[in-house]
Amino acid sequence: GQADQDGTTALMLASKEGQLACVKYLLTHGASAAQTDQEGSTALIVASKEGQLACVEHLVRQGSQVGQADQDGTTALMLASKEGQLACVKYLLTHGASAAQTDQEGSTALIVASKEGQLACVEHLVRQGSQVGQADQ
């Protein structure tokens, strides 16, 4: 699909802002949920970061790759955890996201959530089996 100078598509912007009707319309009219911007982010990654659960759910139902990472190795789960988006964290984990996946610095969702003080996300990740003793690089 058409993108601006940063590679951001209409689908990414609609997903980021929680515009579910637009997300659905764009996807049914040829927008690609797999398309990335210059940083490697997808519509799912930006929706997860912003806590747009309805958009996250729809994108996953439409086949978005839950474990896809951006250029830095950051996943939707990591960004949702970092931003304290607990509902998105729970949804992503139950739909195939790996809490053990690491970014380029070796950080996991648990590490970024802990760094940002996102206690609810930390608690949920630990309950779901995240390795408390794992260290980044």
N, C-alpha and C positions, 0 to 999 in steps of 0.2 A: 504493500500500500504506500500511498504518498506520505512523505515525512518532511518535517522541517529541517533546518540546517544541523540540528543536533541529532537527527534521526528519530525524533519523537513523532509518533503517529497519532491520528485522531483516536484510535482505540486505546492507546496508552493514556492519553489525557482524560478520556471518558472514564477509564478504569480508576485512575488516580483520584478523580473527583466523585466517584461513586454514582456515576450516571448510568445505571443499569439498563434502562431502555435504549440508550444510545449504544452501549456495549453490545447488546443483543442485535440491534439493527445493523451495526457495522460488521459483526461477525457473519450475519446471514447474507451480507452483501459483499463478501470477499475479503474482509480484513483478516490478516494473519495474526493469530495470537502468538505465534513463534517469532515474529519479527522483533529485532532488537534495535535499540538506539546506539549511539556511538560508545556508550559505556557498557553495552551488553545487557541492559535491562529490558525486560519484557513487560507486557501489560500486567501479567500476574505478579511480577516483582513489585511494580509500583503500586498496585492495588493492595498488596499485602502490607507494604510499608505504611500506607495511609489508613489501614484498618477497614478497608471497603469490603466487608465480608460477603455481601450479596454478589459483588463483581468477582471476587475470588472464587466463590462457589460456582458461578456460571462459567468462568474461564476454565476451571478444572473439569467441569462437566463437558466442556467443548474440546477437551484434550490438551490443555496447556500442561507442559512438563513441570511437575511440582519441584523436581530437584535441579532444574536448570539454573545455572549461576551466571552472574555478570562477569566482566573482565577480571574483577578482583576475587572471583570465586564466591561472591556473596549470593546467597539464595533468598528466596521469598521468606522462608522460615527464619533465617537470620535477621532479616530486616524487620519482620513482624515482631520477633523477640526483642530486638533492640529498641523498638518504638513502643513496646508494651501493649501490642495489639493481641491480647489473649485469645479472643474469639478466633482470629485468623491463625494463631499458633495452633490451637486445638484442631481446627479444621484441616490445616496442612498436615499435621502429624497423623491424623486419621485417614488421610488420602495419599500416603506414600512418601511424605517428606522425611528425610533422615536427619535426626538430631545429631548424629555422629559426623555428618558432612562438615568439612572444614574449608575455610577460605584460604587465600594465598598466605596469610599470616599464621595459619593453623588454628584460627579461632572457630569455635562451634557456636550454635545458637545459644547454648547455656553461657558461654564465656561473654558474648556480647550483651546478653540480657543482664548478667551479673554486673558487668562494667557500668551499665546505664542505670542500675538500681531498680530493674523491673522485677520486683519480688514475685508478683503473681505468675509471671512467665517462668521465672527461675523455679518456683515451686512446681509448676506443671511439668516442665522439662525433666526435673529430677524424678517426679512421680512416674513419668513415662520412660524412665531408665537412662537418662543422660548420665554420662560418667563424670561424677563430681571431681575426681582427681585428675582429669585430663587437662594438660597445659597447652598453651599455644606455643608458637616458635620463639 
